[in-house]
């Protein structure tokens, strides 16, 4: 299935990112197949939807699916896969790689790299993917990691190419360059996906600090489509999308009453026009 939009809800904790992501995903599922993903370490989709969500994709209705990504599990699997691949091509350092794997799992960008890798796989089966992001700092690091990893694989690719020349000269086959190029292409595909189909809603409320964080997100991600949103809007005017307050918007039926049409305008209708 061709992905149409990858939608991130970002902002300060407590401003209603999770509630809005659930409401928007429900409405998008009335149009086409939609996946709702939580990458926030403090998952809250289950409580908002009133349905138990976990680390495996679960059907919510005919067209809506949801998952709360398990960071620890994803990092463990990803690290084992990377170390195994490196060990096959660099057997003389295989013992050292096992020790190195312990550092990879706890590196500052390990979680972000794994989330990006997993999102690329998940996005292939849905028209819309809605992401309930972590608070601002970690969410920004997610996008910074994508660019950093791209630069890292460009460097590895150059090294692997030189290694391939030596191996070929010695009459040996070497697939290491091919492996690196495949990983590099995967990262490039992800960056293209973010640029071409990504939308970020920077969520705030009428509290100054949340407004500042929304502005920071917009300034930090200038190469992406970022829209500031005031959730639970009462009276404040300004350059942002307004979402009115709804008393107790929890459970699927109540979420349907949340007026998220202004967000759908940017996701669906402006994408068509």
Long-range contacts (C-beta under 8 A, 24 or more apart in sequence): 1-33, 1-124, 1-125, 1-126, 1-127, 2-127, 3-123, 3-124, 3-126, 3-127, 3-128, 3-129, 3-193, 3-197, 4-32, 4-127, 4-128, 4-197, 4-271, 5-127, 5-128, 5-129, 5-197, 5-198, 5-199, 5-267, 5-268, 5-271, 6-119, 6-123, 6-129, 6-131, 6-193, 6-194, 6-197, 6-198, 6-199, 7-128, 7-129, 7-130, 7-131, 7-198, 7-199, 7-200, 7-201, 7-267, 8-131, 8-133, 8-139, 8-198, 8-199, 8-200, 8-201, 9-130, 9-131, 9-132, 9-133, 9-201, 9-203, 10-133, 10-136, 10-139, 10-200, 10-201, 10-202, 10-203, 10-217, 11-135, 11-136, 11-202, 11-203, 11-204, 11-210, 11-213, 11-214, 11-217, 12-135, 12-136, 12-203, 12-204, 12-209, 12-210, 12-213, 12-214, 13-42, 13-135, 15-203, 15-204, 15-205, 15-210, 15-231, 16-203, 16-205, 16-231, 16-232, 17-132, 17-133, 17-203, 18-44, 18-45, 18-48, 18-132, 19-48, 19-231, 19-249, 19-250, 19-255, 19-258, 20-201, 20-203, 20-229, 20-231, 20-243, 20-258, 20-260, 20-263, 21-130, 21-131, 21-132, 22-48, 22-49, 22-132, 22-255, 23-249, 23-255, 23-256, 23-258, 23-260, 24-130, 24-260, 24-263, 24-264, 24-267, 25-64, 25-66, 25-128, 25-130, 26-64, 26-252, 26-255, 26-256, 27-256, 27-260, 27-264, 28-127, 28-128, 28-130, 28-264, 28-267, 28-268, 29-60, 29-61, 29-62, 29-63, 29-64, 30-63, 31-127, 31-128, 31-268, 32-63, 32-126, 32-127, 32-128, 33-63, 33-65, 33-125, 33-126, 33-127, 33-128, 34-63, 34-64, 34-65, 34-126, 34-127, 34-128, 34-129, 34-130, 35-64, 35-65, 35-66, 35-67, 35-122, 35-123, 35-125, 35-126, 35-128, 35-129, 35-130, 36-60, 36-64, 36-65, 36-66, 36-67, 36-130, 36-132, 37-66, 37-67, 37-68, 37-69, 37-119, 37-122, 37-129, 37-130, 37-131, 37-132, 38-66, 38-67, 38-68, 38-69, 38-131, 38-132, 39-69, 39-115, 39-131, 39-132, 39-133, 39-134, 39-142, 40-132, 40-133, 40-134, 40-135, 41-71, 41-134, 41-138, 43-68, 44-132, 45-132, 47-250, 48-250, 48-255, 49-251, 49-252, 49-255, 50-250, 50-251, 50-252, 51-252, 57-122, 60-252, 61-252, 65-126, 67-122, 69-115, 69-118, 71-111, 71-114, 71-115, 74-111, 74-114, 74-115, 74-118, 75-105, 75-110, 75-111, 75-114, 76-105, 78-110, 78-113, 78-114, 78-117, 79-104, 79-105, 79-110, 85-179, 89-174, 89-175, 89-176, 89-179, 108-141, 109-141, 109-145, 109-148, 109-149, 112-138, 112-141, 112-142, 112-144, 112-145, 112-146, 113-145, 113-149, 115-142, 116-142, 116-145, 116-146, 116-149, 116-190, 117-186, 117-190, 119-190, 120-186, 120-189, 120-190, 120-193, 123-193, 128-267, 136-213, 136-216, 136-217, 139-217, 140-216, 140-217, 140-220, 140-221, 143-194, 143-220, 143-221, 143-224, 146-187, 146-190, 146-191, 146-194, 147-191, 149-187, 150-184, 150-187, 150-188, 150-191, 153-180, 153-183, 153-184, 153-187, 154-184, 156-180, 156-184, 157-181, 157-184, 194-224, 195-223, 195-224, 198-224, 198-225, 199-224, 199-225, 199-227, 199-266, 199-267, 200-224, 200-225, 200-226, 200-227, 201-226, 201-227, 201-229, 201-241, 201-263, 202-226, 202-227, 202-228, 202-229, 203-229, 203-231, 204-228, 204-229, 204-230, 204-231, 204-240, 205-230, 205-231, 205-232, 206-230, 206-232, 206-233, 206-234, 206-235, 206-236, 214-240, 225-266, 227-266, 229-263, 241-266
